């Protein structure tokens, strides 16, 4: 398949806010940066002292400038640096100009600069048939869905605005009608450790990768937040379908690389599931980028107890801690990713080229992971219901469901007979496994991941259309054909 490049232009996304943190507040150094912005990007600048307004001043003012930088000092009690911000349409224009010309990070002093915030938004126009009352109902339905699937999230609907998450938590979504009355704005604010995932691409002027990964992150958040059967998310369904239909199989983690690993035993299936859990976890952490030749690697550190807490397990359970430590030690046994160039050459990329697990007061982990695995494209999300499993039957059901679900086509096939052929357990335990499979499909349906309609290929080679799966039906069926909701 031909890969579809995601860009702000292709997805009609805009930057709405951009903030950098400078680890100094010296006015002369700030003035030097303001002059650089003026000479290179025709950008105006102002200086704002949040503690002493008498120090406020205009650094650069041009009559026809379309962007303005705000240098704020003393904005936080215990931090003496400077926040450099671009807001609204000015951030949109400034981003376009730096994308064209690139930023000189020697002037900004790369070592003393960090990315603090990016806001990304999509405006959906009101169409004929859309009503304000329906939009208000849409917000309430989204709130209800989020509270049902993830009780940890803070969700508020107030005065026609849906707010998801805590401001400053990393991911903060807002949906609201714009004052012009013509658009609905879907806006994602990225801060703290989340925005650090994209810092390297901005600082190295790799704008194509920056936009690609920001678009993927936006879709991932949106797909797990909004009612997908609403007219107000038609743009999301259409964009997701377009991406999926043209997506490269090289970016499909399970369907390509992991499908080559033997999975015939329960231990190997547990290992793969733990790997997916780990990938889901480390995507939530702060990371830095190193590279070997042309291959980027993410450097990440965390505590084993924090990983257990993420999985909803007791972080003080010694047995669980030892299991995680043993799993982490086995990561470097994963085969490399091979990239073929010709019949006479290839490139081998290790997934975890560096791994350190050490015990001090607690078990600590430091690792490097290949970026192409860290930013695997599909599936876009790992739903909370699938993050953990209750027993080996729940594990098997979820494991084989994910294998079937993680293909780029919308039409899927779950091979029932293949699951049981690999199981090799008693009839009574097979009954428990069938019940687990039914529950998994019910969960996927309730999460609106799949259509509530199934086609069963029976052992008689006839097909049967059903809208509800039962254990008795699975006894007589070879496979389940189902459709993902895009």
N, C-alpha and C positions, 0 to 999 in steps of 0.2 A: 504494500500500500504506500501511497505517496504521503509524506508527512506534511501536515498543515501547520505553518508557522503562526503562532498566536502573537498578535501585536495589538497595541491600543487602538490603532486605526481599524484593523479587521474586526475587533470586538466592540468598537465605538465606546471605549473607556477613556476617561480623562483623569489626570492628576488634579486633585483639588487642594492639596496641602502638602508641603514638603519642608521638613525641618532637619537641619544639621546641628550637632553640638560641637562647638569649638572649645578646646580645653585651655582657653585664655580669655581675658577680658581687657587687654591692653588696647586703648583707643587708637594708637598709631598702627598697630597690626590690623585692627578692624578697618581703619581707613584705607590701608593698602589693598585689602580685599575688595572694599567698596569701589575703589578706583579701577581695579581689574574688571569687576562686573560692568562698570560703566563703559570702559574702553572696548571690551570684548562683546558684551551682550546688550549694550544700551540700556542698562538697568539702573534705576534710581535706588537710593539707600537711605535709611533713617537709623539713628541710634536712640535706643530707649533704655533708660535706667529705671528698673522697676521699684527701686527704693528711693531714688532721688530724681524727681521729674525735672528739676532745674537743669539737669545734665542732658536732657533730651535735645537732640539736634538733627538737622538734615545733613547727611554726608555728601550726597550727590543728588542733583535735581535737573533732569532734562525735560523739556516741554513735551516731547512726543514719545517718551518711554512707555512701553506696554507692560513693564514688570517693575516690581519694587521689592527690595530685600529689607527685612527688619532685623536688626541686630539688637538682641535683648540681653542685658546683663542684670545680675542680682535677681533672677527670676525664681530661684530656689534658695532656701535657707542655708543649706550646707554644700552648695555647689557654686563655685566662683567662675565658671566658664561663661560662654556666650551662646545663646541659641540663635541660629540664623534661619529665619522662616520666610517662606513664600506662600501666600494664601490665595484662595479663589482663582479667578481667571489669570491672575498674575503668575501663580504657580504653573498653570497650564502653559502659558506662553514661555516662561523661563525654562521649563523642561524641554520644550520643543527647540529652543535655541541652544541649550547645552548638548542636546542630542545631535544637532547639526555640527556644532563646533568642538564639542568635547570640553571637559574641565581640566584646568591646569592644577593638579593636586599638589604640586610643589608650592604654589602660592597659598593654597588652603592649608598646607602642612598636613599631609595625609596621616601621619602618626598621631596627630593631636585632633583629629576630626572623626566623628562617628555619625551614623545615620540615626535619627531620633524618631522620625514620624513620616509616614506616607499615607495620604488619603486617596482612595481610588473610587470613582463612581460611574454608574451607568444611568442615563435618563431614558425612561420609557414614556413615550407620549400617550396621553389619553386618546382613546379611539372611540369611534361611534359605538354606542352600546355600553360603554363604560359609565358607571355611575358612582358618585361619591359615596353613597350608602354601601355599595358593593365593595368599594375599596376599604372602608372602615371594617366591614365584615372580614375581608381578607386579612387585615392586620390582626384581628382577634383570633382567626383560625390559625394563623402562623404562631401566635403566642401559645395557643392550646397545644399545637403539635410539638413545639420545642419543649414545653414543660412536661409533656408526656414521654418524650424520647431522651431528654437530658435534664434531670431535675436540678443539676448543679448550676445551670445557666441562669443568670438574672435576665428576665424578660419583662419589659414595661411597655404598655400602650397608653399614651397620654396625648390628648389634643391632636389626634391624627398622625402621631409619630410612633413607630415601632422601634424600640431600642433593645438590642440583644447584646448581652455582656456588660461588663463594668468598664467605664471609660478609663483608659490607661492600662487595661489588663493585657493588651496585646492585640486581640481581635475585638473590634467594637463595630457592630453593624447598626445602621440607621436606615429606615425607610419612611419617606414622607412625601406629601405633595409640595411641589415647589410653589413659591408665591405667585408665579405667573398663571397657575391653575391649569397649565397645559401638560405638565410632566410629572411623573413619579420618579423620585430619585432613590436609587439603591446605592448606599455609600458605606464603604468599609474603611475603617481607620486602623492602621497598623502601627504599633509602637513596641517598646521594650524588646524582649528577646525575639519576638516574631519578626519585627522589621529587620533585625540583624541578619536574617537569612538572605536578604537581598542587597545588603550593603556592599559586598565585594563587587557586584556587577556594576553598580553605580560608580564606585571609586575607580574601577578599571575601564570605564567608558564602554562596557559591554551592554549596550542598551537593548539589543535584540534579546539576549538572555534575560535581562532584567524584566522586560515586558512579558516575555513568555511565562516566566515563573510567577510573576504577579497576577497574570490572567488566570493561570491554573489555580493559584491560591484563592483568588476571588470566587471562581466557580466552585471550588471545593467547599468554601464557607456557605455560599448561596444554596448549593444543592442540599445541604443538611439543615437549612434554616427555613426555607419558604415552602408554602403549599405548591406542589408541582402540578396540581390539576386546576389551577386558577388561571384566568385569562391574563392576569397581571404578570405571570411568569412565562408567557409565551416566548419572549425573547431568550429566556434561559434555556427552555426546552429546545428551541431551534438552534441556538448556538452550540449546545451540548451535542445535539444530533450531528451537526456539521463537523464538529471536532472528531467525534467518534467514527464517522464514516470515512474520514481521511487520515486517521491517526496511524502512525507507524507502529508495526508490531514490535520493533526494537525497543519501544518504550513501555511495553506491557510486561511488567515484572514476572507475574505468575505464568502467563501464557507462553513466554519464551524461555528465559534463563532458568527459572525454577522448575519448569516442566521437564527439564533434562535431568534433574536430580532424582534418583530412585526413591519412590515413596511407598514401597510395598509394606513396610512395617510401621507399627504404631509409633515407635520411637522416632522414626524419620519424619512422620507426620507431625508429631509434637514439636520437633525441631523447627520445621518450616513455620508452624503456627507461632512459635516463640519469636522467630525472625520477623514475621509480620507485625507482631506486637511491639518488638523493639523498634522497628522502622516507624511505626505510628508514634511511639514515645519520643524518639530523638528528634522528630520533626517539630516538637513543641519546645525544644531547648535552644539556647543560644549556641552559635557555632562560629568558627572562623574558617577561612579558606586557605589551603596550601595547594601547590600543584607540582606534579612530576611530568616533565615534558609538556604536552598539551592537555594532560588530564588533571581535572580539579578534584580535590579531596576535602571533605568537611571534617574539621577537628572538633570533637565534642567530649565533654566530661560530665559525669553524674554519679550519684550514689546508688548502690543496688537497692537500698531501702526505698528510695524515691521511685524507682521503677516499679517495685512491688506495690507501692501506694497508688501509682497510676493504674495498675491492674485491679485495684480494689481488694488487695490482699494485705494481711497484717505485715507491716514492715519490720516487725521485731521477731517474726517466726524464723528460727534458725534453719529449720529444714528447707523452707522456701528460699531463704537466702543462699544456701549451699547449692540448690538446684539452679538458681539463676547464675551463680558464679561458674558452675560447671558448664552451663550452656554458653556463657560468654567465652570461656576458654576454648570451646570447640568451633568458634566462628571462623577461625583462620583455616579450618579444614575445608571450607567452601571452595569449590573449583572456581578458577578465574573466569571472567567474561572474555570470550575470544571474539575479536573483530577480524574477519577475513578481508584481505585486500586483493589477493590473487591466489592462484594455486601454489605459489612459491613463497608467500609471505603472510604473516598474521600479526596481530597485536594482542597481548594478553594483559588484562586489567584486573588486579586483585581488588576484591570488594572491601576487605578490611586489611590494608597493608600494615597498619599499626594497631596494636591492642595491648593495653596494660590494665591488669586487675590486681589491686593491692589492698591489703588490710592495714589500716591505721587504727583509729578509734572505731571506724566502720569500713565496710568494703567500698572502695572507690574505683571508678572505671574511667579510663581515657582511651579514646579510639579515633581512628581515621576511617572514613567510609567514602567510597567512590561516589562522586556527585551524581552520576547517571543513575545510581541505585537510590541515593538519598532523595532525588527528585523524580522517582518513578511516576509515570503519568497515570497509570490505571491499575486498580480502581482509584477514582478521585478521592474516595472517602472510605474510612474503615468504621462503620457505624458502631456506636457504643454497645449495642446488643451483641455484636460479633467480636468485641474486644477480648472477652474472656469466655471460658467454657466451664460447665459444672462437673462433667465426668467424661469418661472416654467415649461414651455414646454421643454426647453433645459435641465433643471434639470432632469425631468422625463426620457427623452430620454437617457441622459448620465448615470443616476442612474441604469436603468434597463439594459442598455448595459453592464455596469461594473459588474452587478450581473451575467449576462450570460457569460461574458468574463472571470471572475475570477474563473474558474474551471480548474483543472490540465489537463484535456483532451484537445487535440488540436481541436477536433470537438466540436462546440458550438451550442446552441439552444437559440434563442431569441423569447420568447413567446409573440407575438403581442396581442393576445386576453387577456392574463393575464394582460398586461399593461392597456388596455382600460377598463377591468372589474373593476380595482381598481381606475380608474380615475373619473368616474361619472361626465363627463362634456358634454356640448352641442356638436352638430354635427360640428358646425363651429370651435370650439376649438379643437375637435378631428382632424380636417384637419391640424391645425397648429402643433399638436403633431406628426402627421404622417410625415410632412415636417421636423421636428426636428430629427426624427428617421433616415430619409434618409440622412440628413446632417452628423449625427454622424457616420453612416457606411461609408460615403464618406471620412470623416476625418480619420477614422481608416484604410481605404484602402490606402489613400495617405501617411499615416505615416508608411505604410507597416507592420501594426499590423496583418492584416487579408488578406486572399486571395481574389482577385477581382472576385470571383465566388460564387453564392449563390444558395441554393436549398430552394424553398418556398413550405411549406405544405399548400395547398389551403383549403378553407372551404368545397370544394367538396371531400376532402381527397385525391386528386391527387397531385402529386408533379410537380414543374415547375423549370427548370434550367434557371437562368438569370445571366448576368454579370453587371447589373445595376438595382438598386432599384428605384422605383417611388412611389409616394403617391397612385396612382391608383392601383398598385399591392398590396400594404399593405391593402387596403380596402377588397380585396378578399382573403387574406391569414390569416392563423392561426399562423404560426411561420416561422422564418427565420433560416435556418441551414447554418452555415459558419465555416471556418477553420482558426485558428490562424497560422500566419507564424512563425515557430520556429527559 
